[in-house]
Each structure stands twice: as C-alpha cells, then as structure tokens.
Amino acid sequence: MEDISHEIKEYFGGDSTTMEVATQNYFFEWLTAHNILKDPRSFSIEFGRKVGGIHFGCVATICYDGMNDKFFIKTHHMGSTKSSCKPASPPDLREVFCYVLLEAIGLGPKCHFYGPTPGMDKTTLYIGTKSIPNLELME
C-alpha cells in the first residue's frame, strides 16, 4: 500500500523527486533563457528540508557561475500537503496574484511559478520565492 501511495503522490506533484526534477529543469531553462547562466557546467541545485508550513516543499540553493541563490519551493495553496496525497485542486489564481502583486510593489520576494515535468500532472503549481536576507518573520 505504501508504494501505491508514493506513486499517487508522485503523479500529483507531491513527491520530492517530482518537485526536485521540475525545479532543476525550470531554473536551468530560466537562467539559460535570460542569459544569466554563463557556464552550464557550473549549474547545480542543493535541496534541503523545508521547515514549517503545511504544504509540500523544500529549500533549493541554486548554484551557478559562483552564485548561490536560495529559494523556498512549495506547492500552491490548493496543492498537495505534507499529510495528504489526495489529488490537488487547480491553482487559485488569487494566490498567484498576491505573490505577483507583493513582488511588484517591492514588499515580496522574487517569485517563480512552474509545473512538474510535462505529462506528470496538470493541477500542481510550484511556487519558488527567493530568500530575502535578514528577513524577520512575524509570529
């Protein structure tokens, strides 16, 4: 039964391997398309455990050309949670709008929105937010 749950969870985008592959593919393509990545051999991502929150996610340190950018990756608001592998609902565009608005007015981090590898899932949306140094979180 555990294998079935893992397969279902992976199919719906709530699996760490699915998220890591999608993150690696997305950021490599994004950095390349924006002419930011100068040496493709320097590209790598170190994945770490996400602390806090109910949604499935990870911490990704994206390394390229001597740079190390830290991003917090999570599933969207209606996506897979840590405790459930039920099918995700389609993304709520209000959540995406809030991220984009906060970034645009300078109150939020740089955001990236992307999905799993094509053919894996049609409802999961990953949200990657760049770490803000010295940010103090409210409780």
DSSP file (Angstrom, degrees, kcal/mol; ACC not computed):
  #  RESIDUE AA STRUCTURE BP1 BP2  ACC     N-H-->O    O-->H-N    N-H-->O    O-->H-N    TCO  KAPPA ALPHA  PHI   PSI    X-CA   Y-CA   Z-CA
    1    1 A M     >        0   0    0      0, 0.0     4,-2.3     0, 0.0     5,-0.2   0.000 360.0 360.0 360.0 -35.4    0.0    0.0    0.0
    2    2 A E  H  >  +     0   0    0      1,-0.2     4,-2.3     2,-0.2     5,-0.1   0.887 360.0  52.2 -61.2 -39.7    2.9    2.4    0.7
    3    3 A D  H  > S+     0   0    0      2,-0.2     4,-2.5     1,-0.2    -1,-0.2   0.890 108.4  50.7 -63.7 -39.9    4.2    2.0   -2.9
    4    4 A I  H  > S+     0   0    0      2,-0.2     4,-2.8     1,-0.2     5,-0.2   0.942 110.5  48.8 -64.1 -46.5    0.7    2.9   -4.2
    5    5 A S  H  X S+     0   0    0     -4,-2.3     4,-2.9     1,-0.2    -2,-0.2   0.911 111.7  50.0 -58.5 -42.8    0.5    6.0   -2.1
    6    6 A H  H  X S+     0   0    0     -4,-2.3     4,-2.7     2,-0.2    -1,-0.2   0.919 111.9  47.7 -62.3 -44.2    4.0    7.0   -3.2
    7    7 A E  H  X S+     0   0    0     -4,-2.5     4,-2.5     2,-0.2    -2,-0.2   0.914 114.2  46.2 -64.2 -42.6    3.1    6.5   -6.8
    8    8 A I  H  X S+     0   0    0     -4,-2.8     4,-2.1     2,-0.2     6,-0.2   0.937 113.2  49.3 -64.7 -45.8   -0.1    8.5   -6.5
    9    9 A K  H  <>S+     0   0    0     -4,-2.9     5,-2.2    -5,-0.2     6,-0.2   0.909 112.1  48.7 -60.0 -43.1    1.6   11.3   -4.5
   10   10 A E  H ><5S+     0   0    0     -4,-2.7     3,-1.6     4,-0.2     5,-0.3   0.916 108.8  53.6 -62.9 -43.8    4.4   11.4   -7.2
   11   11 A Y  H 3<5S+     0   0    0     -4,-2.5    -1,-0.2     1,-0.3    -2,-0.2   0.890 109.0  48.9 -59.6 -39.7    1.8   11.6  -10.0
   12   12 A F  T 3<5S-     0   0    0     -4,-2.1    68,-0.3    -5,-0.2    -1,-0.3   0.281 120.4-105.6 -88.8  13.1    0.0   14.5   -8.4
   13   13 A G  T < 5S+     0   0    0     -3,-1.6    -3,-0.2   107,-0.1    -2,-0.1   0.493  90.1 113.8  85.6   3.8    3.2   16.5   -7.9
   14   14 A G      < +     0   0    0     -5,-2.2     2,-0.4    -6,-0.2    -4,-0.2  -0.096  50.2 100.0 -99.9  35.7    3.5   16.0   -4.1
   15   15 A D  S  > S-     0   0    0     -5,-0.3     4,-2.5    -6,-0.2     5,-0.2  -0.949  73.0-132.6-121.3 140.2    6.7   13.9   -4.2
   16   16 A S  H  > S+     0   0    0     -2,-0.4     4,-2.8     1,-0.2     5,-0.2   0.874 107.2  52.1 -62.6 -37.0   10.1   15.3   -3.5
   17   17 A T  H  > S+     0   0    0      2,-0.2     4,-2.6     1,-0.2     5,-0.2   0.935 110.8  47.5 -64.2 -44.7   11.7   13.7   -6.6
   18   18 A T  H  > S+     0   0    0      1,-0.2     4,-2.3     2,-0.2    99,-0.3   0.927 115.2  45.9 -59.8 -46.2    9.0   15.2   -8.9
   19   19 A M  H  X S+     0   0    0     -4,-2.5     4,-2.5     1,-0.2    -2,-0.2   0.906 113.1  49.4 -65.2 -42.5    9.4   18.6   -7.3
   20   20 A E  H  X S+     0   0    0     -4,-2.8     4,-2.7    -5,-0.2    -2,-0.2   0.909 111.9  47.3 -66.3 -42.3   13.2   18.4   -7.5
   21   21 A V  H  X S+     0   0    0     -4,-2.6     4,-2.7     2,-0.2     5,-0.2   0.931 113.9  48.0 -64.0 -44.9   13.3   17.4  -11.1
   22   22 A A  H  X S+     0   0    0     -4,-2.3     4,-2.7    -5,-0.2    -2,-0.2   0.907 113.3  48.1 -61.4 -41.9   10.8   20.2  -12.0
   23   23 A T  H  X S+     0   0    0     -4,-2.5     4,-2.5     2,-0.2     5,-0.3   0.919 112.4  48.2 -65.4 -44.7   12.8   22.7  -10.0
   24   24 A Q  H  X S+     0   0    0     -4,-2.7     4,-2.0     1,-0.2     5,-0.2   0.941 115.3  44.3 -62.0 -47.8   16.1   21.7  -11.7
   25   25 A N  H  X S+     0   0    0     -4,-2.7     4,-2.3    -5,-0.2     5,-0.2   0.927 114.7  49.2 -62.8 -45.7   14.6   21.8  -15.2
   26   26 A Y  H  X S+     0   0    0     -4,-2.7     4,-2.9    -5,-0.2     5,-0.2   0.954 113.9  42.7 -61.5 -52.8   12.8   25.1  -14.6
   27   27 A F  H  X S+     0   0    0     -4,-2.5     4,-2.7     2,-0.2     5,-0.3   0.862 113.3  52.1 -68.7 -34.3   15.7   27.1  -13.2
   28   28 A F  H  X S+     0   0    0     -4,-2.0     4,-2.0    -5,-0.3    -1,-0.2   0.955 115.1  42.3 -62.7 -47.6   18.3   25.7  -15.7
   29   29 A E  H  X S+     0   0    0     -4,-2.3     4,-2.8    -5,-0.2    -2,-0.2   0.894 115.8  49.4 -65.3 -40.2   16.0   26.7  -18.6
   30   30 A W  H  X S+     0   0    0     -4,-2.9     4,-1.9    -5,-0.2     6,-0.2   0.939 112.6  45.9 -66.2 -47.5   15.1   30.1  -17.0
   31   31 A L  H  <>S+     0   0    0     -4,-2.7     5,-2.6    -5,-0.2     6,-1.6   0.882 116.4  46.8 -63.0 -37.7   18.7   31.0  -16.3
   32   32 A T  H ><5S+     0   0    0     -4,-2.0     3,-1.6    -5,-0.3    -2,-0.2   0.933 111.0  50.4 -68.7 -47.0   19.7   30.0  -19.8
   33   33 A A  H 3<5S+     0   0    0     -4,-2.8    -2,-0.2     1,-0.3    -1,-0.2   0.809 112.1  47.8 -62.7 -31.1   16.8   31.8  -21.5
   34   34 A H  T 3<5S-     0   0    0     -4,-1.9    -1,-0.3    -5,-0.2    -2,-0.2   0.254 111.7-119.8 -94.6  12.5   17.6   35.0  -19.6
   35   35 A N  T < 5S+     0   0    0     -3,-1.6    -3,-0.2     1,-0.1    -2,-0.1   0.807  81.7 119.2  53.8  33.9   21.4   34.8  -20.5
   36   36 A I      < +     0   0    0     -5,-2.6     2,-0.7    -6,-0.2    -4,-0.2   0.814  54.0  74.3 -92.0 -38.6   22.2   34.7  -16.8
   37   37 A L        +     0   0    0     -6,-1.6    -1,-0.1     1,-0.2    -2,-0.1  -0.681  53.8 171.3 -81.0 112.1   23.9   31.2  -16.8
   38   38 A K  S    S+     0   0    0     -2,-0.7    -1,-0.2     1,-0.3    -2,-0.0   0.859  72.1  34.2 -88.7 -40.5   27.3   31.6  -18.5
   39   39 A D    >   -     0   0    0      1,-0.1     3,-2.3     2,-0.0    26,-0.4  -0.889  64.2-166.0-120.9  99.5   28.8   28.2  -17.8
   40   40 A P  G >  S+     0   0    0      0, 0.0     3,-1.2     0, 0.0    -1,-0.1   0.769  88.0  65.1 -56.0 -26.6   26.1   25.4  -17.8
   41   41 A R  G 3  S+     0   0    0      1,-0.2    -2,-0.0    23,-0.0    23,-0.0   0.729  94.9  59.5 -68.4 -20.0   28.6   23.0  -16.2
   42   42 A S  G <  S+     0   0    0     -3,-2.3     2,-0.3     2,-0.0    -1,-0.2   0.581  82.3 108.8 -83.2  -8.8   28.6   25.2  -13.1
   43   43 A F    <   +     0   0    0     -3,-1.2     2,-0.3    -4,-0.4    21,-0.2  -0.518  36.8 137.8 -76.9 128.6   24.8   24.7  -12.6
   44   44 A S  E     -A   63   0A   0     19,-2.3    19,-3.1    -2,-0.3     2,-0.4  -0.971  36.5-141.8-157.6 161.2   23.6   22.6   -9.7
   45   45 A I  E     -A   62   0A   0     -2,-0.3     2,-0.6    17,-0.2    17,-0.2  -0.997   4.7-155.8-131.0 132.2   20.9   22.6   -7.0
   46   46 A E  E     -A   61   0A   0     15,-2.4    15,-2.9    -2,-0.4     2,-0.4  -0.931  17.4-152.2-103.7 123.8   21.3   21.6   -3.4
   47   47 A F  E     +A   60   0A   0     -2,-0.6     2,-0.3    13,-0.2    13,-0.2  -0.796  16.4 178.5-101.1 138.7   17.9   20.6   -1.9
   48   48 A G  E     -A   59   0A   0     11,-3.1    11,-2.2    -2,-0.4     2,-0.3  -0.815  36.1 -81.1-130.5 171.8   17.2   20.9    1.8
   49   49 A R  E     -A   58   0A   0     -2,-0.3     2,-0.4     9,-0.2     9,-0.2  -0.532  39.3-128.2 -77.2 135.1   14.3   20.2    4.1
   50   50 A K        -     0   0    0      7,-0.6     2,-0.5    -2,-0.3     7,-0.1  -0.691  20.3-148.6 -81.4 132.9   11.5   22.9    4.3
   51   51 A V        -     0   0    0     -2,-0.4     7,-0.0     7,-0.0    -1,-0.0  -0.907  57.6  -1.6-105.7 128.0   10.8   23.9    7.9
   52   52 A G  S    S+     0   0    0     -2,-0.5    -2,-0.0     1,-0.2     3,-0.0  -0.006  81.3  85.7  85.4 168.7    7.3   24.9    8.7
   53   53 A G        -     0   0    0      1,-0.1    -1,-0.2     3,-0.0     4,-0.1   0.162  68.8-111.7  82.1 157.9    4.1   25.3    6.7
   54   54 A I  S    S+     0   0    0      2,-0.1    28,-2.6    27,-0.1    29,-0.4   0.664  85.7  89.7 -98.8 -19.2    1.6   22.6    5.7
   55   55 A H  B    S-E   81   0B   0     26,-0.2    26,-0.2    27,-0.1    25,-0.1  -0.521  87.4-100.2 -85.5 148.0    2.2   22.4    2.0
   56   56 A F        +     0   0    0     24,-1.7    19,-1.9    -2,-0.2     2,-0.3  -0.358  66.4 123.0 -60.6 136.3    4.7   20.1    0.5
   57   57 A G  E     - B   0  74A   0     17,-0.2    -7,-0.6    -7,-0.1     2,-0.3  -0.977  38.6-145.2-174.5-174.0    8.0   21.8   -0.3
   58   58 A C  E     -AB  49  73A   0     15,-2.1    15,-3.0    -2,-0.3     2,-0.5  -0.948  27.4-105.3-158.2 172.6   11.8   22.2    0.0
   59   59 A V  E     -AB  48  72A   0    -11,-2.2   -11,-3.1    -2,-0.3     2,-0.5  -0.955  34.7-164.7-108.0 129.9   14.6   24.7    0.2
   60   60 A A  E     -AB  47  71A   0     11,-3.0    11,-2.9    -2,-0.5     2,-0.7  -0.968  11.0-161.5-121.1 122.2   16.6   24.9   -3.0
   61   61 A T  E     -AB  46  70A   0    -15,-2.9   -15,-2.4    -2,-0.5     2,-0.7  -0.907  16.2-153.8-100.6 112.9   20.1   26.5   -3.2
   62   62 A I  E     -AB  45  69A   0      7,-3.5     7,-2.7    -2,-0.7     2,-0.5  -0.784  10.4-165.9 -94.6 117.3   20.7   27.2   -6.9
   63   63 A C  E     +AB  44  68A   0    -19,-3.1   -19,-2.3    -2,-0.7     2,-0.3  -0.889  21.5 143.9-109.3 128.8   24.4   27.3   -7.7
   64   64 A Y  E >   - B   0  67A   0      3,-1.8     3,-3.2    -2,-0.5   -21,-0.1  -0.937  65.9  -5.7-162.4 139.1   25.7   28.7  -10.9
   65   65 A D  T 3  S-     0   0    0    -26,-0.4     3,-0.1     1,-0.3   -22,-0.1   0.803 130.2 -49.9  46.1  39.5   28.7   30.7  -12.1
   66   66 A G  T 3  S+     0   0    0      1,-0.3    -1,-0.3   -24,-0.2     2,-0.3   0.463 114.5 119.1  81.8   0.8   29.9   31.2   -8.5
   67   67 A M  E <   -B   64   0A   0     -3,-3.2    -3,-1.8     2,-0.0     2,-0.4  -0.693  46.1-162.9 -98.3 152.4   26.5   32.4   -7.3
   68   68 A N  E     -B   63   0A   0     -2,-0.3     2,-0.5    -5,-0.2    -5,-0.2  -0.887  10.2-177.9-135.2 103.4   24.3   30.7   -4.7
   69   69 A D  E     -B   62   0A   0     -7,-2.7    -7,-3.5    -2,-0.4     2,-0.5  -0.899  15.1-147.6-105.6 126.8   20.6   31.8   -4.7
   70   70 A K  E     -B   61   0A   0     -2,-0.5    61,-3.3    -9,-0.2     2,-0.4  -0.803  18.6-178.7 -97.7 130.6   18.3   30.3   -2.0
   71   71 A F  E     -BC  60 130A   0    -11,-2.9   -11,-3.0    -2,-0.5     2,-0.6  -0.959  24.5-138.5-127.5 145.8   14.7   29.7   -2.9
   72   72 A F  E     -BC  59 129A   0     57,-2.8    57,-2.5    -2,-0.4     2,-0.4  -0.925  25.7-163.1-100.7 121.9   11.8   28.3   -0.9
   73   73 A I  E     +BC  58 128A   0    -15,-3.0   -15,-2.1    -2,-0.6     2,-0.3  -0.889  18.0 155.9-111.2 134.1    9.7   26.0   -3.1
   74   74 A K  E     -BC  57 127A   0     53,-1.9    53,-2.8    -2,-0.4   -17,-0.2  -0.966  42.8-101.1-147.7 164.2    6.2   24.9   -2.2
   75   75 A T  E     - C   0 126A   0    -19,-1.9    51,-0.2    -2,-0.3   -20,-0.1  -0.537  54.6 -90.9 -79.7 157.5    3.0   23.6   -3.8
   76   76 A H    >   -     0   0    0     49,-1.7     3,-2.5    -2,-0.2    -1,-0.1  -0.088  46.9 -88.6 -64.6 170.1    0.3   26.1   -4.4
   77   77 A H  T 3  S+     0   0    0      1,-0.3    -1,-0.1    15,-0.2    -2,-0.1   0.804 130.2  39.6 -51.5 -38.4   -2.5   26.8   -1.8
   78   78 A M  T 3  S+     0   0    0     11,-0.1    11,-2.0    10,-0.0    -1,-0.3   0.282 101.9 103.6 -96.4  10.4   -4.7   24.1   -3.2
   79   79 A G  S <  S-     0   0    0     -3,-2.5     7,-0.1     9,-0.2   -66,-0.1  -0.041  83.8 -52.1 -84.3-172.8   -1.8   21.7   -3.8
   80   80 A S        -     0   0    0    -68,-0.3   -24,-1.7   -71,-0.1    -5,-0.3  -0.278  54.1-148.6 -61.2 142.0   -0.6   18.6   -2.1
   81   81 A T  B >   -EF  55  84B   0      3,-0.6     3,-0.7   -26,-0.2   -26,-0.2  -0.624  27.2-105.9-105.8 170.7    0.1   18.9    1.6
   82   82 A K  T 3  S+     0   0    0    -28,-2.6   -27,-0.1     1,-0.2    -1,-0.1   0.815 119.2  41.1 -64.3 -30.3    2.6   17.1    3.8
   83   83 A S  T 3  S+     0   0    0    -29,-0.4     2,-0.4     1,-0.1    -1,-0.2   0.420 112.2  55.3-102.0   1.8    0.0   14.9    5.3
   84   84 A S  B <   -F   81   0B   0     -3,-0.7    -3,-0.6     2,-0.1    -1,-0.1  -0.992  44.8-170.8-139.6 142.2   -2.2   14.1    2.3
   85   85 A C        +     0   0    0     -2,-0.4   -73,-0.1    -5,-0.1     3,-0.1   0.092  46.6 135.3-113.0  21.5   -1.7   12.6   -1.1
   86   86 A K  S    S-     0   0    0      1,-0.1    -5,-0.1    -7,-0.1    -2,-0.1  -0.321  71.4 -80.7 -65.6 154.1   -5.2   13.5   -2.3
   87   87 A P        -     0   0    0      0, 0.0    -1,-0.1     0, 0.0     2,-0.1  -0.273  50.5-117.7 -57.3 138.4   -5.4   15.0   -5.8
   88   88 A A        -     0   0    0    -76,-0.2    -9,-0.2    -3,-0.1    36,-0.1  -0.452  21.5-125.3 -74.8 149.0   -4.6   18.6   -5.8
   89   89 A S        -     0   0    0    -11,-2.0   -11,-0.1     1,-0.2     3,-0.1  -0.557  43.4 -81.4 -84.7 159.5   -7.2   21.1   -6.9
   90   90 A P        -     0   0    0      0, 0.0    -1,-0.2     0, 0.0    33,-0.1  -0.246  63.6 -83.7 -57.0 152.4   -6.3   23.5   -9.8
   91   91 A P        -     0   0    0      0, 0.0     2,-0.7     0, 0.0    33,-0.0  -0.246  36.5-124.3 -59.4 144.4   -4.3   26.6   -8.6
   92   92 A D    >>  -     0   0    0      1,-0.1     3,-1.3    -3,-0.1     4,-1.2  -0.833  14.9-151.0 -88.8 114.3   -6.3   29.5   -7.2
   93   93 A L  H 3> S+     0   0    0     -2,-0.7     4,-2.7     1,-0.3     5,-0.1   0.698  91.3  69.7 -64.2 -17.8   -5.2   32.5   -9.3
   94   94 A R  H 3> S+     0   0    0      2,-0.2     4,-2.2     1,-0.2    -1,-0.3   0.889  98.5  50.2 -65.0 -37.2   -5.8   34.8   -6.3
   95   95 A E  H <> S+     0   0    0     -3,-1.3     4,-1.9     2,-0.2    -2,-0.2   0.940 111.8  46.7 -64.6 -46.5   -2.8   33.2   -4.6
   96   96 A V  H  X S+     0   0    0     -4,-1.2     4,-2.5     1,-0.2    -2,-0.2   0.921 110.8  53.3 -60.2 -44.6   -0.6   33.8   -7.6
   97   97 A F  H  X S+     0   0    0     -4,-2.7     4,-3.1     1,-0.2     5,-0.2   0.900 106.5  52.7 -58.2 -42.8   -1.9   37.3   -8.0
   98   98 A C  H  X S+     0   0    0     -4,-2.2     4,-2.6     2,-0.2     5,-0.2   0.920 110.4  47.1 -61.4 -44.1   -0.9   38.1   -4.3
   99   99 A Y  H  X S+     0   0    0     -4,-1.9     4,-2.1     2,-0.2    -2,-0.2   0.938 115.2  45.9 -61.2 -46.7    2.6   36.8   -4.9
  100  100 A V  H  X S+     0   0    0     -4,-2.5     4,-2.6     2,-0.2    -2,-0.2   0.911 113.8  49.0 -64.6 -43.0    3.0   38.8   -8.1
  101  101 A L  H  X S+     0   0    0     -4,-3.1     4,-2.2     2,-0.2     6,-0.2   0.942 110.9  48.8 -63.0 -48.7    1.5   42.0   -6.5
  102  102 A L  H  <>S+     0   0    0     -4,-2.6     5,-2.2    -5,-0.2     6,-1.9   0.882 113.9  47.2 -61.1 -37.9    3.7   41.9   -3.5
  103  103 A E  H ><5S+     0   0    0     -4,-2.1     3,-1.2     4,-0.2    -1,-0.2   0.928 111.0  52.0 -65.9 -44.3    6.8   41.4   -5.7
  104  104 A A  H 3<5S+     0   0    0     -4,-2.6    -2,-0.2     1,-0.3    -1,-0.2   0.835 111.6  45.2 -64.0 -34.5    5.7   44.2   -8.0
  105  105 A I  T 3<5S-     0   0    0     -4,-2.2    -1,-0.3    -5,-0.1    -2,-0.2   0.375 117.5-110.2 -93.6   6.3    5.3   46.7   -5.2
  106  106 A G  T < 5S+     0   0    0     -3,-1.2    -3,-0.2    -4,-0.2    -2,-0.1   0.622  93.3 103.7  82.3  13.3    8.5   45.8   -3.5
  107  107 A L  S   <S+     0   0    0     -5,-2.2    -4,-0.2    -6,-0.2    -5,-0.1   0.472  75.9  49.9-104.1  -3.9    7.0   44.0   -0.4
  108  108 A G  S    S-     0   0    0     -6,-1.9    -2,-0.1    -7,-0.1     3,-0.1  -0.826  85.8 -97.2-130.0 169.1    7.6   40.5   -1.5
  109  109 A P        -     0   0    0      0, 0.0     2,-0.2     0, 0.0    22,-0.1  -0.228  52.5 -77.4 -78.6 170.5   10.5   38.4   -2.9
  110  110 A K        -     0   0    0     21,-0.1    20,-2.6    20,-0.1     2,-0.3  -0.537  58.5-154.7 -63.8 131.6   11.2   37.5   -6.5
  111  111 A C  E     -D  129   0A   0     -2,-0.2     2,-0.4    18,-0.2    18,-0.2  -0.880  17.8-168.3-119.8 147.0    8.8   34.7   -7.4
  112  112 A H  E     -D  128   0A   0     16,-2.2    16,-3.0    -2,-0.3     2,-0.4  -0.994   5.1-163.1-130.0 138.9    8.8   31.9  -10.0
  113  113 A F  E     +D  127   0A   0     -2,-0.4     2,-0.3    14,-0.2    14,-0.2  -0.987  25.1 144.3-123.6 128.7    5.8   29.8  -10.9
  114  114 A Y  E     -D  126   0A   0     12,-2.0    12,-3.6    -2,-0.4   -91,-0.1  -0.980  32.6-130.2-158.0 164.6    6.2   26.5  -12.7
  115  115 A G        -     0   0    0     -2,-0.3    10,-0.1    10,-0.2   -89,-0.1  -0.575  35.7 -79.6-114.4 177.5    4.8   23.0  -13.0
  116  116 A P  S    S-     0   0    0      0, 0.0    -1,-0.2     0, 0.0     3,-0.1  -0.107  71.4 -61.7 -66.3 172.7    6.0   19.4  -12.9
  117  117 A T  S >  S-     0   0    0    -99,-0.3     3,-2.1     1,-0.1     4,-0.4  -0.319  75.2 -86.5 -53.7 135.8    7.6   17.7  -15.9
  118  118 A P  T 3  S+     0   0    0      0, 0.0    -1,-0.1     0, 0.0     4,-0.1  -0.161 116.7  27.9 -50.4 137.6    5.1   17.6  -18.8
  119  119 A G  T 3  S+     0   0    0      2,-0.2     3,-0.1    -3,-0.1    -2,-0.1   0.259 100.7  88.2  93.7 -11.0    2.9   14.6  -18.6
  120  120 A M  S <  S-     0   0    0     -3,-2.1     2,-0.3     1,-0.3  -107,-0.1   0.882 100.1 -17.1 -85.7 -40.8    3.2   14.2  -14.8
  121  121 A D        -     0   0    0     -4,-0.4    -1,-0.3    -5,-0.1    -2,-0.2  -0.983  38.0-159.0-166.2 148.3    0.3   16.4  -13.6
  122  122 A K  S    S+     0   0    0     -2,-0.3    -1,-0.1    -3,-0.1  -110,-0.1   0.430  91.3  47.2-113.9  -2.1   -2.0   19.2  -14.8
  123  123 A T  S    S+     0   0    0    -33,-0.1     2,-0.3     2,-0.0  -111,-0.1   0.604  83.7  95.8-116.5 -14.4   -3.1   20.7  -11.5
  124  124 A T        -     0   0    0    -34,-0.1     2,-0.4   -36,-0.1    -3,-0.1  -0.622  46.2-175.3 -83.9 135.8    0.1   21.2   -9.4
  125  125 A L        -     0   0    0     -2,-0.3   -49,-1.7   -10,-0.1     2,-0.4  -0.999  13.0-149.0-126.2 127.0    1.8   24.6   -9.5
  126  126 A Y  E     -CD  75 114A   0    -12,-3.6   -12,-2.0    -2,-0.4     2,-0.5  -0.780   6.5-155.9 -95.0 141.6    5.1   25.1   -7.7
  127  127 A I  E     -CD  74 113A   0    -53,-2.8   -53,-1.9    -2,-0.4     2,-0.5  -0.978   6.4-168.3-119.2 122.0    5.9   28.5   -6.3
  128  128 A G  E     -CD  73 112A   0    -16,-3.0   -16,-2.2    -2,-0.5     2,-0.5  -0.950   4.1-172.6-112.0 120.0    9.5   29.4   -5.8
  129  129 A T  E     -CD  72 111A   0    -57,-2.5   -57,-2.8    -2,-0.5   -18,-0.2  -0.946  24.4-122.3-115.5 131.5   10.3   32.5   -3.7
  130  130 A K  E     -C   71   0A   0    -20,-2.6   -59,-0.3    -2,-0.5   -20,-0.1  -0.461  33.3-106.1 -72.4 137.9   13.8   33.9   -3.4
  131  131 A S        -     0   0    0    -61,-3.3   -61,-0.1    -2,-0.2   -21,-0.1  -0.356  25.5-142.9 -62.2 138.5   15.2   34.2    0.1
  132  132 A I    >   -     0   0    0     -3,-0.1     3,-1.6   -23,-0.1    -1,-0.1  -0.929  23.0-123.8-105.2 113.6   15.3   37.7    1.5
  133  133 A P  T 3  S+     0   0    0      0, 0.0     0, 0.0     0, 0.0     0, 0.0  -0.267  90.0   7.5 -58.4 140.0   18.5   38.1    3.6
  134  134 A N  T 3  S+     0   0    0      1,-0.2     2,-0.3     0, 0.0     0, 0.0   0.668  86.4 161.1  63.8  20.7   17.9   39.3    7.2
  135  135 A L    <   -     0   0    0     -3,-1.6     2,-0.6     1,-0.0    -1,-0.2  -0.568  29.1-150.0 -72.3 130.5   14.1   39.0    6.9
  136  136 A E        -     0   0    0     -2,-0.3     2,-0.2     0, 0.0    -1,-0.0  -0.916  12.0-141.9-104.1 120.8   12.4   38.8   10.2
  137  137 A L        -     0   0    0     -2,-0.6     2,-0.2     1,-0.1     0, 0.0  -0.566  10.9-127.9 -83.4 143.4    9.2   36.8   10.2
  138  138 A M              0   0    0     -2,-0.2    -1,-0.1     1,-0.1     0, 0.0  -0.613 360.0 360.0 -84.6 148.7    6.1   37.8   12.2
  139  139 A E              0   0    0     -2,-0.2    -1,-0.1     0, 0.0    -2,-0.0   0.407 360.0 360.0-104.1 360.0    4.6   35.3   14.5
